[in-house]
């Protein structure tokens, strides 16, 4: 009984291997297509990441230039104060009818 069981298992194993060999070209094509799709998706993700990095770099550069401009204007103001000049913000004052009278 053991011998017949072993031979039956061997036949099943050989048959399944033969089926795999026959169906493997189709599977290989499917696997290749899946790999191509995955590669395309990875390329798209990389492009998106590069675009995001470029945008972040541009934002950082803008912030740096704004900070430099702010520093340069405040330095000028500090110099003026040291030399005795005072910067004043001149605002437009609107008079109401009660103040005019």
N, CA, C and O atoms as a printed pandas DataFrame, in Angstrom:
     atom_number atom_name residue_name chain_id  residue_number  x_coord  y_coord  z_coord
0              1         N          UNK        A               1    0.823   -1.188    0.000
1              2        CA          UNK        A               1    0.000    0.000    0.000
2              3         C          UNK        A               1    0.871    1.257    0.000
3              4         O          UNK        A               1    0.545    2.238   -0.668
4              5         N          UNK        A               2    1.953    1.230    0.732
5              6        CA          UNK        A               2    2.846    2.381    0.755
6              7         C          UNK        A               2    3.454    2.649   -0.618
7              8         O          UNK        A               2    3.604    3.800   -1.027
8              9         N          UNK        A               3    3.796    1.595   -1.310
9             10        CA          UNK        A               3    4.403    1.745   -2.629
10            11         C          UNK        A               3    3.414    2.359   -3.617
11            12         O          UNK        A               3    3.783    3.214   -4.422
12            13         N          UNK        A               4    2.162    1.922   -3.553
13            14        CA          UNK        A               4    1.169    2.476   -4.471
14            15         C          UNK        A               4    0.883    3.949   -4.123
15            16         O          UNK        A               4    0.626    4.760   -5.013
16            17         N          UNK        A               5    0.929    4.277   -2.862
17            18        CA          UNK        A               5    0.721    5.666   -2.441
18            19         C          UNK        A               5    1.874    6.551   -2.913
19            20         O          UNK        A               5    1.659    7.670   -3.378
20            21         N          UNK        A               6    3.079    6.045   -2.790
21            22        CA          UNK        A               6    4.252    6.796   -3.239
22            23         C          UNK        A               6    4.226    6.957   -4.751
23            24         O          UNK        A               6    4.538    8.033   -5.262
24            25         N          UNK        A               7    3.865    5.919   -5.463
25            26        CA          UNK        A               7    3.819    6.027   -6.926
26            27         C          UNK        A               7    2.711    6.990   -7.354
27            28         O          UNK        A               7    2.888    7.730   -8.322
28            29         N          UNK        A               8    1.579    6.996   -6.660
29            30        CA          UNK        A               8    0.481    7.918   -6.993
30            31         C          UNK        A               8    0.925    9.362   -6.748
31            32         O          UNK        A               8    0.631   10.255   -7.543
32            33         N          UNK        A               9    1.623    9.576   -5.655
33            34        CA          UNK        A               9    2.126   10.914   -5.362
34            35         C          UNK        A               9    3.154   11.353   -6.397
35            36         O          UNK        A               9    3.175   12.515   -6.805
36            37         N          UNK        A              10    3.995   10.434   -6.815
37            38        CA          UNK        A              10    5.003   10.743   -7.830
38            39         C          UNK        A              10    4.341   11.108   -9.151
39            40         O          UNK        A              10    4.775   12.031   -9.839
40            41         N          UNK        A              11    3.295   10.382   -9.497
41            42        CA          UNK        A              11    2.580   10.677  -10.748
42            43         C          UNK        A              11    1.921   12.055  -10.664
43            44         O          UNK        A              11    1.960   12.828  -11.621
44            45         N          UNK        A              12    1.326   12.350   -9.530
45            46        CA          UNK        A              12    0.702   13.659   -9.344
46            47         C          UNK        A              12    1.744   14.791   -9.413
47            48         O          UNK        A              12    1.508   15.840  -10.012
48            49         N          UNK        A              13    2.870   14.547   -8.798
49            50        CA          UNK        A              13    3.938   15.557   -8.797
50            51         C          UNK        A              13    4.451   15.819  -10.209
51            52         O          UNK        A              13    4.617   16.967  -10.621
52            53         N          UNK        A              14    4.701   14.731  -10.945
53            54        CA          UNK        A              14    5.191   14.865  -12.318
54            55         C          UNK        A              14    4.140   15.536  -13.187
55            56         O          UNK        A              14    4.478   16.363  -14.034
56            57         N          UNK        A              15    2.886   15.195  -12.994
57            58        CA          UNK        A              15    1.797   15.809  -13.769
58            59         C          UNK        A              15    1.673   17.293  -13.463
59            60         O          UNK        A              15    1.464   18.100  -14.370
60            61         N          UNK        A              16    1.799   17.657  -12.203
61            62        CA          UNK        A              16    1.686   19.078  -11.852
62            63         C          UNK        A              16    2.869   19.869  -12.407
63            64         O          UNK        A              16    2.717   21.020  -12.815
64            65         N          UNK        A              17    4.046   19.246  -12.418
65            66        CA          UNK        A              17    5.216   19.913  -12.997
66            67         C          UNK        A              17    5.026   20.106  -14.499
67            68         O          UNK        A              17    5.416   21.134  -15.052
68            69         N          UNK        A              18    4.424   19.113  -15.155
69            70        CA          UNK        A              18    4.178   19.222  -16.590
70            71         C          UNK        A              18    3.177   20.340  -16.869
71            72         O          UNK        A              18    3.339   21.088  -17.834
72            73         N          UNK        A              19    2.148   20.460  -16.035
73            74        CA          UNK        A              19    1.180   21.549  -16.207
74            75         C          UNK        A              19    1.836   22.912  -15.992
75            76         O          UNK        A              19    1.544   23.868  -16.710
76            77         N          UNK        A              20    2.706   22.993  -15.020
77            78        CA          UNK        A              20    3.414   24.237  -14.787
78            79         C          UNK        A              20    4.294   24.613  -15.970
79            80         O          UNK        A              20    4.391   25.784  -16.339
80            81         N          UNK        A              21    4.927   23.619  -16.553
81            82        CA          UNK        A              21    5.796   23.873  -17.700
82            83         C          UNK        A              21    4.987   24.364  -18.896
83            84         O          UNK        A              21    5.452   25.209  -19.661
84            85         N          UNK        A              22    3.776   23.833  -19.057
85            86        CA          UNK        A              22    2.937   24.242  -20.183
86            87         C          UNK        A              22    2.382   25.643  -19.952
87            88         O          UNK        A              22    2.329   26.452  -20.878
88            89         N          UNK        A              23    1.972   25.929  -18.730
89            90        CA          UNK        A              23    1.350   27.219  -18.459
90            91         C          UNK        A              23    2.372   28.303  -18.111
91            92         O          UNK        A              23    1.997   29.467  -17.975
92            93         N          UNK        A              24    3.626   27.960  -17.966
93            94        CA          UNK        A              24    4.620   28.948  -17.559
94            95         C          UNK        A              24    4.862   30.051  -18.593
95            96         O          UNK        A              24    5.109   31.185  -18.182
96            97         N          UNK        A              25    4.808   29.798  -19.913
97            98        CA          UNK        A              25    4.987   30.928  -20.843
98            99         C          UNK        A              25    3.920   32.005  -20.657
99           100         O          UNK        A              25    4.214   33.198  -20.727
100          101         N          UNK        A              26    2.698   31.581  -20.422
101          102        CA          UNK        A              26    1.636   32.544  -20.182
102          103         C          UNK        A              26    1.897   33.309  -18.892
103          104         O          UNK        A              26    1.710   34.524  -18.833
104          105         N          UNK        A              27    2.325   32.602  -17.873
105          106        CA          UNK        A              27    2.615   33.251  -16.600
106          107         C          UNK        A              27    3.806   34.200  -16.742
107          108         O          UNK        A              27    3.826   35.275  -16.144
108          109         N          UNK        A              28    4.791   33.795  -17.535
109          110        CA          UNK        A              28    5.949   34.657  -17.736
110          111         C          UNK        A              28    5.540   35.961  -18.400
111          112         O          UNK        A              28    6.023   37.032  -18.033
112          113         N          UNK        A              29    4.636   35.865  -19.391
113          114        CA          UNK        A              29    4.154   37.068  -20.051
114          115         C          UNK        A              29    3.414   37.968  -19.058
115          116         O          UNK        A              29    3.611   39.183  -19.036
116          117         N          UNK        A              30    2.563   37.351  -18.243
117          118        CA          UNK        A              30    1.825   38.106  -17.243
118          119         C          UNK        A              30    2.782   38.753  -16.247
119          120         O          UNK        A              30    2.612   39.915  -15.880
120          121         N          UNK        A              31    3.788   37.997  -15.813
121          122        CA          UNK        A              31    4.758   38.522  -14.869
122          123         C          UNK        A              31    5.546   39.678  -15.483
123          124         O          UNK        A              31    5.819   40.675  -14.814
124          125         N          UNK        A              32    5.912   39.538  -16.762
125          126        CA          UNK        A              32    6.636   40.616  -17.439
126          127         C          UNK        A              32    5.783   41.875  -17.526
127          128         O          UNK        A              32    6.267   42.985  -17.304
128          129         N          UNK        A              33    4.502   41.687  -17.853
129          130        CA          UNK        A              33    3.596   42.832  -17.920
130          131         C          UNK        A              33    3.462   43.495  -16.548
131          132         O          UNK        A              33    3.482   44.720  -16.432
132          133         N          UNK        A              34    3.326   42.669  -15.519
133          134        CA          UNK        A              34    3.217   43.209  -14.164
134          135         C          UNK        A              34    4.489   43.959  -13.782
135          136         O          UNK        A              34    4.424   45.026  -13.172
136          137         N          UNK        A              35    5.650   43.402  -14.142
137          138        CA          UNK        A              35    6.916   44.060  -13.833
138          139         C          UNK        A              35    7.023   45.395  -14.554
139          140         O          UNK        A              35    7.488   46.379  -13.980
140          141         N          UNK        A              36    6.592   45.432  -15.815
141          142        CA          UNK        A              36    6.619   46.676  -16.583
142          143         C          UNK        A              36    5.710   47.718  -15.937
143          144         O          UNK        A              36    6.083   48.885  -15.821
144          145         N          UNK        A              37    4.522   47.296  -15.520
145          146        CA          UNK        A              37    3.593   48.211  -14.865
146          147         C          UNK        A              37    4.187   48.739  -13.564
147          148         O          UNK        A              37    4.087   49.928  -13.259
148          149         N          UNK        A              38    4.809   47.836  -12.798
149          150        CA          UNK        A              38    5.424   48.254  -11.539
150          151         C          UNK        A              38    6.553   49.248  -11.798
151          152         O          UNK        A              38    6.693   50.230  -11.069
152          153         N          UNK        A              39    7.362   49.000  -12.834
153          154        CA          UNK        A              39    8.444   49.913  -13.169
154          155         C          UNK        A              39    7.901   51.288  -13.565
155          156         O          UNK        A              39    8.443   52.317  -13.164
156          157         N          UNK        A              40    6.823   51.291  -14.355
157          158        CA          UNK        A              40    6.211   52.550  -14.761
158          159         C          UNK        A              40    5.690   53.310  -13.539
159          160         O          UNK        A              40    5.867   54.523  -13.432
160          161         N          UNK        A              41    5.048   52.586  -12.622
161          162        CA          UNK        A              41    4.536   53.212  -11.412
162          163         C          UNK        A              41    5.683   53.781  -10.581
163          164         O          UNK        A              41    5.580   54.885  -10.047
164          165         N          UNK        A              42    6.772   53.027  -10.474
165          166        CA          UNK        A              42    7.926   53.501   -9.708
166          167         C          UNK        A              42    8.512   54.758  -10.349
167          168         O          UNK        A              42    8.880   55.700   -9.647
168          169         N          UNK        A              43    8.599   54.773  -11.678
169          170        CA          UNK        A              43    9.117   55.945  -12.383
170          171         C          UNK        A              43    8.218   57.157  -12.135
171          172         O          UNK        A              43    8.710   58.262  -11.905
172          173         N          UNK        A              44    6.900   56.946  -12.182
173          174        CA          UNK        A              44    5.969   58.039  -11.923
174          175         C          UNK        A              44    6.133   58.557  -10.497
175          176         O          UNK        A              44    6.137   59.766  -10.264
176          177         N          UNK        A              45    6.269   57.630   -9.543
177          178        CA          UNK        A              45    6.455   58.043   -8.151
178          179         C          UNK        A              45    7.753   58.825   -7.986
179          180         O          UNK        A              45    7.788   59.823   -7.266
180          181         N          UNK        A              46    8.824   58.378   -8.651
181          182        CA          UNK        A              46   10.099   59.082   -8.574
182          183         C          UNK        A              46    9.973   60.483   -9.161
183          184         O          UNK        A              46   10.503   61.443   -8.602
184          185         N          UNK        A              47    9.271   60.601  -10.285
185          186        CA          UNK        A              47    9.073   61.910  -10.907
186          187         C          UNK        A              47    8.290   62.832   -9.972
187          188         O          UNK        A              47    8.623   64.009   -9.827
188          189         N          UNK        A              48    7.250   62.290   -9.341
189          190        CA          UNK        A              48    6.455   63.083   -8.414
190          191         C          UNK        A              48    7.313   63.531   -7.229
191          192         O          UNK        A              48    7.226   64.679   -6.793
192          193         N          UNK        A              49    8.146   62.616   -6.709
193          194        CA          UNK        A              49    9.019   62.969   -5.598
194          195         C          UNK        A              49   10.005   64.052   -6.003
195          196         O          UNK        A              49   10.267   64.975   -5.231
196          197         N          UNK        A              50   10.557   63.945   -7.219
197          198        CA          UNK        A              50   11.491   64.959   -7.702
198          199         C          UNK        A              50   10.799   66.314   -7.826
199          200         O          UNK        A              50   11.370   67.341   -7.462
200          201         N          UNK        A              51    9.573   66.315   -8.338
201          202        CA          UNK        A              51    8.826   67.562   -8.469
202          203         C          UNK        A              51    8.568   68.176   -7.096
203          204         O          UNK        A              51    8.712   69.385   -6.914
204          205         N          UNK        A              52    8.186   67.334   -6.126
205          206        CA          UNK        A              52    7.939   67.827   -4.778
206          207         C          UNK        A              52    9.214   68.397   -4.167
207          208         O          UNK        A              52    9.176   69.434   -3.504
208          209         N          UNK        A              53   10.348   67.722   -4.388
209          210        CA          UNK        A              53   11.613   68.212   -3.868
210          211         C          UNK        A              53   11.977   69.550   -4.498
211          212         O          UNK        A              53   12.453   70.455   -3.812
212          213         N          UNK        A              54   11.752   69.678   -5.815
213          214        CA          UNK        A              54   12.029   70.944   -6.492
214          215         C          UNK        A              54   11.156   72.062   -5.932
215          216         O          UNK        A              54   11.632   73.175   -5.711
216          217         N          UNK        A              55    9.878   71.765   -5.704
217          218        CA          UNK        A              55    8.979   72.766   -5.140
218          219         C          UNK        A              55    9.435   73.171   -3.741
219          220         O          UNK        A              55    9.420   74.354   -3.402
220          221         N          UNK        A              56    9.840   72.196   -2.931
221          222        CA          UNK        A              56   10.314   72.502   -1.586
222          223         C          UNK        A              56   11.574   73.359   -1.641
223          224         O          UNK        A              56   11.718   74.293   -0.852
224          225         N          UNK        A              57   12.489   73.055   -2.563
225          226        CA          UNK        A              57   13.705   73.839   -2.717
226          227         C          UNK        A              57   13.374   75.275   -3.126
227          228         O          UNK        A              57   13.964   76.226   -2.614
228          229         N          UNK        A              58   12.425   75.422   -4.057
229          230        CA          UNK        A              58   12.021   76.760   -4.483
230          231         C          UNK        A              58   11.426   77.543   -3.316
231          232         O          UNK        A              58   11.727   78.724   -3.139
232          233         N          UNK        A              59   10.574   76.880   -2.515
233          234        CA          UNK        A              59    9.973   77.540   -1.363
234          235         C          UNK        A              59   11.049   77.952   -0.363
235          236         O          UNK        A              59   10.996   79.050    0.192
236          237         N          UNK        A              60   12.027   77.072   -0.131
237          238        CA          UNK        A              60   13.109   77.396    0.791
238          239         C          UNK        A              60   13.910   78.590    0.286
239          240         O          UNK        A              60   14.276   79.471    1.064
240          241         N          UNK        A              61   14.183   78.618   -1.025
241          242        CA          UNK        A              61   14.921   79.743   -1.598
242          243         C          UNK        A              61   14.131   81.043   -1.443
243          244         O          UNK        A              61   14.701   82.084   -1.115
244          245         N          UNK        A              62   12.819   80.981   -1.681
245          246        CA          UNK        A              62   11.985   82.168   -1.515
246          247         C          UNK        A              62   12.017   82.651   -0.066
247          248         O          UNK        A              62   12.131   83.848    0.196
248          249         N          UNK        A              63   11.916   81.703    0.876
249          250        CA          UNK        A              63   11.951   82.074    2.288
250          251         C          UNK        A              63   13.299   82.687    2.647
251          252         O          UNK        A              63   13.360   83.656    3.404
252          253         N          UNK        A              64   14.381   82.126    2.107
253          254        CA          UNK        A              64   15.703   82.666    2.380
254          255         C          UNK        A              64   15.843   84.086    1.841
255          256         O          UNK        A              64   16.390   84.960    2.514
256          257         N          UNK        A              65   15.345   84.315    0.619
257          258        CA          UNK        A              65   15.442   85.663    0.057
258          259         C          UNK        A              65   14.592   86.645    0.858
259          260         O          UNK        A              65   15.009   87.778    1.095
260          261         N          UNK        A              66   13.399   86.213    1.278
261          262        CA          UNK        A              66   12.559   87.077    2.104
262          263         C          UNK        A              66   13.265   87.408    3.413
263          264         O          UNK        A              66   13.229   88.549    3.873
264          265         N          UNK        A              67   13.902   86.416    4.004
265          266        CA          UNK        A              67   14.611   86.634    5.257
266          267         C          UNK        A              67   15.788   87.588    5.044
267          268         O          UNK        A              67   16.032   88.470    5.868
268          269         N          UNK        A              68   16.514   87.410    3.941
269          270        CA          UNK        A              68   17.627   88.311    3.651
270          271         C          UNK        A              68   17.154   89.745    3.435
271          272         O          UNK        A              68   17.787   90.690    3.906
272          273         N          UNK        A              69   16.048   89.903    2.728
273          274        CA          UNK        A              69   15.497   91.232    2.507
274          275         C          UNK        A              69   15.084   91.841    3.835
275          276         O          UNK        A              69   15.351   93.016    4.088
276          277         N          UNK        A              70   14.443   91.065    4.676
277          278        CA          UNK        A              70   14.022   91.559    5.988
278          279         C          UNK        A              70   15.230   91.984    6.806
279          280         O          UNK        A              70   15.226   93.046    7.428
280          281         N          UNK        A              71   16.265   91.150    6.802
281          282        CA          UNK        A              71   17.474   91.479    7.564
282          283         C          UNK        A              71   18.119   92.762    7.051
283          284         O          UNK        A              71   18.531   93.618    7.834
284          285         N          UNK        A              72   18.201   92.886    5.726
285          286        CA          UNK        A              72   18.853   94.076    5.178
286          287         C          UNK        A              72   18.064   95.338    5.512
287          288         O          UNK        A              72   18.657   96.377    5.801
288          289         N          UNK        A              73   16.736   95.260    5.477
289          290        CA          UNK        A              73   15.945   96.455    5.802
290          291         C          UNK        A              73   16.032   96.768    7.277
291          292         O          UNK        A              73   16.086   97.941    7.646
292          293         N          UNK        A              74   16.048   95.761    8.136
293          294        CA          UNK        A              74   16.159   96.045    9.574
294          295         C          UNK        A              74   17.546   96.553    9.912
295          296         O          UNK        A              74   17.685   97.367   10.824
296          297         N          UNK        A              75   18.566   96.109    9.218
297          298        CA          UNK        A              75   19.915   96.613    9.462
298          299         C          UNK        A              75   19.995   98.099    9.105
299          300         O          UNK        A              75   20.604   98.894    9.821
300          301         N          UNK        A              76   19.365   98.454    7.982
301          302        CA          UNK        A              76   19.356   99.859    7.604
302          303         C          UNK        A              76   18.661  100.691    8.665
303          304         O          UNK        A              76   19.112  101.785    9.005
304          305         N          UNK        A              77   17.561  100.167    9.187
305          306        CA          UNK        A              77   16.839  100.880   10.232
306          307         C          UNK        A              77   17.668  101.018   11.494
307          308         O          UNK        A              77   17.656  102.074   12.126
308          309         N          UNK        A              78   18.385   99.977   11.871
309          310        CA          UNK        A              78   19.232  100.041   13.059
310          311         C          UNK        A              78   20.363  101.040   12.861
311          312         O          UNK        A              78   20.704  101.786   13.779
312          313         N          UNK        A              79   20.945  101.056   11.666
313          314        CA          UNK        A              79   22.009  102.015   11.381
314          315         C          UNK        A              79   21.479  103.434   11.520
315          316         O          UNK        A              79   22.119  104.298   12.121
316          317         N          UNK        A              80   20.293  103.658   10.952
317          318        CA          UNK        A              80   19.705  104.994   11.017
318          319         C          UNK        A              80   19.450  105.416   12.447
319          320         O          UNK        A              80   19.676  106.576   12.793
320          321         N          UNK        A              81   18.986  104.508   13.285
321          322        CA          UNK        A              81   18.728  104.840   14.681
322          323         C          UNK        A              81   20.035  105.167   15.398
323          324         O          UNK        A              81   20.096  106.076   16.226
324          325         N          UNK        A              82   21.075  104.412   15.063
325          326        CA          UNK        A              82   22.379  104.675   15.695
326          327         C          UNK        A              82   22.911  106.044   15.290
327          328         O          UNK        A              82   23.589  106.708   16.074
328          329         N          UNK        A              83   22.607  106.460   14.077
329          330        CA          UNK        A              83   23.104  107.758   13.604
330          331         C          UNK        A              83   22.189  108.911   14.011
331          332         O          UNK        A              83   22.452  110.061   13.660
332          333         N          UNK        A              84   21.144  108.622   14.729
333          334        CA          UNK        A              84   20.266  109.683   15.199
334          335         C          UNK        A              84   19.013  109.849   14.371
335          336         O          UNK        A              84   18.185  110.702   14.688
336          337         N          UNK        A              85   18.844  109.076   13.335
337          338        CA          UNK        A              85   17.641  109.160   12.517
338          339         C          UNK        A              85   16.633  108.138   13.031
339          340         O          UNK        A              85   16.988  107.017   13.395
340          341         N          UNK        A              86   15.419  108.535   13.052
341          342        CA          UNK        A              86   14.364  107.639   13.512
342          343         C          UNK        A              86   13.412  107.393   12.351
343          344         O          UNK        A              86   12.925  108.328   11.715
344          345         N          UNK        A              87   13.162  106.131   12.091
345          346        CA          UNK        A              87   12.206  105.794   11.044
346          347         C          UNK        A              87   10.813  105.823   11.645
347          348         O          UNK        A              87   10.563  105.283   12.722
348          349         N          UNK        A              88    9.925  106.461   10.926
349          350        CA          UNK        A              88    8.555  106.526   11.421
350          351         C          UNK        A              88    7.610  106.029   10.348
351          352         O          UNK        A              88    7.783  106.296    9.158
352          353         N          UNK        A              89    6.632  105.316   10.793
353          354        CA          UNK        A              89    5.581  104.900    9.872
354          355         C          UNK        A              89    4.539  105.999    9.846
355          356         O          UNK        A              89    3.924  106.302   10.868
356          357         N          UNK        A              90    4.343  106.584    8.710
357          358        CA          UNK        A              90    3.368  107.649    8.572
358          359         C          UNK        A              90    2.091  107.019    8.056
359          360         O          UNK        A              90    2.028  106.540    6.924
360          361         N          UNK        A              91    1.097  107.027    8.886
361          362        CA          UNK        A              91   -0.180  106.451    8.507
362          363         C          UNK        A              91   -1.173  107.544    8.163
363          364         O          UNK        A              91   -1.028  108.684    8.603
364          365         N          UNK        A              92   -2.157  107.206    7.397
365          366        CA          UNK        A              92   -3.194  108.166    7.038
366          367         C          UNK        A              92   -4.246  108.135    8.131
367          368         O          UNK        A              92   -4.816  107.090    8.446
368          369         N          UNK        A              93   -4.484  109.292    8.693
369          370        CA          UNK        A              93   -5.482  109.375    9.763
370          371         C          UNK        A              93   -6.765  109.930    9.176
371          372         O          UNK        A              93   -6.780  110.971    8.519
372          373         N          UNK        A              94   -7.800  109.230    9.425
373          374        CA          UNK        A              94   -9.092  109.678    8.915
374          375         C          UNK        A              94   -9.856  110.357   10.050
375          376         O          UNK        A              94  -10.025  109.807   11.139
376          377         N          UNK        A              95  -10.289  111.517    9.764
377          378        CA          UNK        A              95  -11.047  112.249   10.770
378          379         C          UNK        A              95  -12.525  111.925   10.632
379          380         O          UNK        A              95  -13.065  111.825    9.530
380          381         N          UNK        A              96  -13.141  111.768   11.748
381          382        CA          UNK        A              96  -14.588  111.558   11.716
382          383         C          UNK        A              96  -15.274  112.915   11.782
383          384         O          UNK        A              96  -14.617  113.925   12.031
384          385         N          UNK        A              97  -16.545  112.953   11.571
385          386        CA          UNK        A              97  -17.285  114.211   11.579
386          387         C          UNK        A              97  -17.223  114.865   12.949
387          388         O          UNK        A              97  -17.206  116.092   13.036
388          389         N          UNK        A              98  -17.188  114.090   14.012
389          390        CA          UNK        A              98  -17.129  114.643   15.358
390          391         C          UNK        A              98  -15.801  115.322   15.631
391          392         O          UNK        A              98  -15.766  116.331   16.335
392          393         N          UNK        A              99  -14.711  114.801   15.095
393          394        CA          UNK        A              99  -13.405  115.412   15.323
394          395         C          UNK        A              99  -13.243  116.701   14.522
395          396         O          UNK        A              99  -12.541  117.611   14.962
396          397         N          UNK        A             100  -13.867  116.793   13.377
397          398        CA          UNK        A             100  -13.745  117.981   12.537
398          399         C          UNK        A             100  -14.438  119.187   13.171
399          400         O          UNK        A             100  -13.999  120.327   13.016
400          401         N          UNK        A             101  -15.497  118.920   13.867
401          402        CA          UNK        A             101  -16.294  120.020   14.405
402          403         C          UNK        A             101  -15.709  120.663   15.625
403          404         O          UNK        A             101  -16.291  121.602   16.168
